[in-house]
Amino acid sequence: MVSERPTIAKIAEEAGVSVPTVSKVLNGRADVAEATRARIESLIQEYGYRRRSPGTAASPMIDLVFNQLGGEWAMELIRGVEEVARAEGVELVLSECGGALRPRQQWIESVLNRRPLGVIMVFSDLDADQRAQLEARGIPFVVVDPVGDVGDDVPSIGSANWSGGRMATAHLRTLGHTRIAMIGGPIETLCSRQRVDGYTDALRSTGVEVDPSLIRYGNFEVGGAYREALALLRLPDRPTAIFAGSDMQALGVYQAARELGLEVPRDLSVVGYDDLPVAQFVTPALTTVHQPLHQMAELAARVVLDLSRGRTPTALRLDLAVDMRVRDSTAEPRG
């Protein structure tokens, strides 16, 4: 254990670099060689160095980072985090990755300058170097709806996506559908793959062979699902039901069905995922899988604040339960 009080000069001396180089690493600057950065990061962690202005504490704020801002899905999560932040007297800073699944280095630099209490990553992730930079400065982070397998040592909040996919498909099977299509989100994302896996399991367990031509992937948005739904509904043996991987995708399916003169649910049953407020107000009201987005966001905020206060969460991976909300967009197949 290192007993003396760490200083930038001491770290620079041991790393064999200049004080400005250590300062660059502390501030997340990109213009430092990878090997040099790794050596300095290791010493920062070893010494437990935390950069502070004299007499000040960490800024009372949480950084909330989305791969893409906009829409009701993001708003539900923002509301959940904001509710906890307001009760705790903590400000909220919103960032966007511009559609990318990982933020740029410039974002890391701004976070290190802001010194938030913690970071919540939504549908985005950090690479190993970015994680090391946050960890070295004692800035905890939590991932909501992980893009991939974040590992056992990263706190993450999600929902039971496999169960949700199975639940939606089982509902359609109970109604008598056998030609059930699935439009998932990006194939590289964990939640999308889990929902598709749940869909295929529900088909197989009820005696329906999985038809790969009925499985399509989009981007959780209206436009992509609209295009995939048009292609599916123009098949000679078209599906009688479509399970969409998000409520926004379900709206794209609605649009495609209208253009082709198909009526929901008389000619086509549609199930969504998320249970956004819009699901209750479209016509017909959308049958969907309720994902507790607000609760997931609240939990992420509480976990990141606990971590900032030195408290260890009882579990690092938390998947909240989902349930069906049956409305007016599903019915028995005709004929």
N, C-alpha and C positions, 0 to 999 in steps of 0.2 A: 504494500500500500504506500502511496506517496503522501507524505505528511506535510510538506511545506506548501505554502499558499501559492497556487499557480499564477504565473504572469505570462503575458505574450512573449516577453523577452526570454523567459526560461524555456518555453516551448520552441521558440525559434532556435535557441542554442542547441537543444537536444535534437532538433530536426535537421540542423545544419543549414538553415536558411535564414533569410533576413526577416526582421520584424514586419515590414510591409507585406511580405509573402504570407505570413501567418494571418495578418489582418485581412488579406484578400480571401483566404479560405474561410475565415470566420464570417465574412460578409457574403459568402456564396459566389464570389466572382469566378467566372469561367476560365480566365487567363492564367491558370496554374496547371503545370504538367500533372497528369493523372497519378504517377507514382509519388510525386511530391505531395499532392493533395492527400493521398491515402496515408502517407507517413505522418502528416500533420494531424489529420483526423484521428488517427490512432492515439497520438499523444494528447489531443484535446479530451478524448474519452478517458484516457488513463488518469489524467489530472483532474477530471471532472470540471474543466474550465467552463464557466458561464459568463459570457460578456454582459456587463451591466454598466450603465452610466451611474456615476456616484449617487447613492441615495435613492435610486429608483428601482422599482420592481418590474416584472414582466407586464407588458401592456395588457389591460383587461379586455381582450378581444379574442374571438375565435375566427379563424379563416375557414370559410366554407367553399370548397372547390368543386365545380361541375365540369364534366367534359364538354357540356353544352347547356347554356342557360335558355330558358324559355319554355312556355307551356305549363299546363296544370300539374304535371308530374313533378317538375322542379319546384313549383310554388308550394305544393304540399310539404315537401321536404324543408323548404326555407321556413315555412310557418312553424314546423315542429322544432327546428333548431332555435328559431327566434323566440319562441315561447319560453324555453329553458334559459336562454341568454338574458332575456329581459328580467326574469325572476331572480337571476344571479347578478344583475347589474353589469353584464358583460356585453360589449358591442360585437356586431357581426360584420365581417368583411367578406364580400362575395367575389369569387374569381371564376374565370372560365378558361378552359383549355382549347377553345376554338374548334371543338369537335374531336380533338386528339384524345387518346386514352391516357396520356401522361403530360404533365405540365412542362413548359420550357424552363431552362435554367434561369431565365430572367425572373420567373415567378419565384423560384427558390431565393434569389437574391432579395426580392422585395419582402418575402416572408422573414428572412433573417434580419432584415432592417426593422421590420415592424415588431418582431419578437412577440407573437401572439401567445396566449395561454396554450393553444393547441390548434390542430388542423383536422378538418373533416373532409375526406375525399369521397365524392359521390360519383359512382360509375367511372372512376378513374383510378390511377395507381401511380406509385412512385418507383423509379428504378433504384437499384442498390445504392448508387452514389447519392441520390437525393435523400433516401432514407438515412444514410449515414450522416449527412449534413444536418438534418433535423435532430437526430439522436445525439449528435455531438454537442448541440446547443441546448439539449434538454427540452425540445419542443415535441410533445407527444402528438401522435396522429391516429385517427380511426378511419377505416374504410367502410363506406356504406354501399351495398350492392356491388361487391368486388367484381372486377372485370375477369380476373382469373384466380388461380390459387395463390393467395397472398402469403401462405405459410402459417405455421402454428404460432409464431411469435408476434403476429400483427393483429391487433384488435379489429374485428370486423362485425358489422351488423347487416343481416340480410333477412330473407324470408324463405319459406319452404317452397322453393320454385318447382322442385320435382313433384311434390304433392299437389301444387296448384295446377300443373300441366295435366297430371293424371285426373284430378278432380273435374276439370273442364271437359276433358274427353269422355270420362265416364258419364257425365251428365248427358252428352250427346248420344252416347251408346244406349243409355237408358231410354231415350226417346225413340230409338230404333234406327239411328243413322249408322251406315257402314262405310259410305264414301265420305270420310271426314278429312279435310285438308288442314294443314298447319302452316301458318306464316309466322316464323320466329323472328327474333332480333338478329343482330350480327352473330355469325357462327362462332367468332372468336371469343364471345363473352360467355362467362360461366352461367349466368342466370338464363340466358337464351338456350344454351345446350341442356340445362337441367329441365326446362319446361318442355323442350322437344322430347327428352328422354321419358318424362312423365307421360306425354302423349302416346309415344310408341308402346310403353308398358301397358297403358290402359287398353289399347287396341289388341295387343297380343293376349292379354289376360281375359279378354272377352271374345276370343276366337276370330278376330279380324286380322288378316295379313297386312303388314305395313307396306304401303305403296310409296316408294321413294319419290315418284313423280308428284305426289301430293304434299311433299314437304318443301317449303320455300323459306328463304331467309331475306330479311329486310333490314331496316335500321331503327325500328320502333316508331317510325313516323308515318304520317298519312300517305305521302306520295309513293314511297316504296311499296307499301302494302296495296295501294290502289293498282299499281302496275302488276304486282304478282297475282292479285285477285282476278284481274282481267284475263291473265293467261290461264289461270286455273278454271275460270268459269267458261272459257271458250274451248275447253277440252271436250272431245266427243262424249266421253262418259264423265261429265263434270261432277264435282263434289256436291252433296246436298247440304253440307255443313262446313263451315270454316272456323277454326279456332285461331284467333289472332293473338300474338304474343304481347300486345298492349292495347289499351282502349283506343289510342290514336290510330293504331293499325286497323282496328275494327272499323273506325270511321272511313278509312280508305276502302275497306271491303264494302261498306254500305254504298259508297259512291260508285264503285265498279258495278255492283248489282243493279243500281238504278239505271246506269247507262245501258245495261244489257236487258233492261225490261224485266228484271227479276225482283220479286217482292219479298222482303224480310218480314216475318219468318215463313211465309207461305211457300216460297220457292227455295229459300236458302236460310238456314239457321246460322247465327253468328254469335260467338262467345269472345269476349275481350279479356283483358288482364290489367289489373290495377285498381279498378273501381274509382276512377276520377269523378269529380262532380258532374262532368259533362255526360257521363254514362246514364244518369237518371233523366236527362233532359233532351236527349236525341229521340227521334221517332223512327222505329219503336225503341222504347227504353232498353238499354243494352244489358243482357245477361253477361256477367263478368266474374272474374276471380278477385275478391277483395284482398288487396295487399296493404298492410297497415303502415303506409308511408309516413304518416304523421308520428306514429309511435316509434318507428325505426329512427326517425330524425331526432326525436326527443331522447331516445336511449343513447344515440351516438353522442349527443351534446353532453349528457350526464357522464358518459364514460370518459370523454376527452377532458372534462373538467376534473373528474376524479384523478385521472392520470397526472394532470398538471399539479395536483395537490399531494402527489406521492402515494395515492391509494391504488392498489392493484385490483382490477376487476375480478370477480369470481370466475368468469369464463371469458376467454378471448374471442371465441366465435359464437355468435348468437343468431339463430334463425327463428324468426317469429312466425306463428301460424297464419295460414290464409284460409278463406272460406268462400263458398259460392254465394253470389247474389243473383238469384234467378228472377229475370224480369220478362220482357216481351219479345226478345229477339230470337228465341228458340222455340221450336215446335216439332211435332212428329213429321217425318218426311212424307211428301205427297205420294199417293199410289202405293 
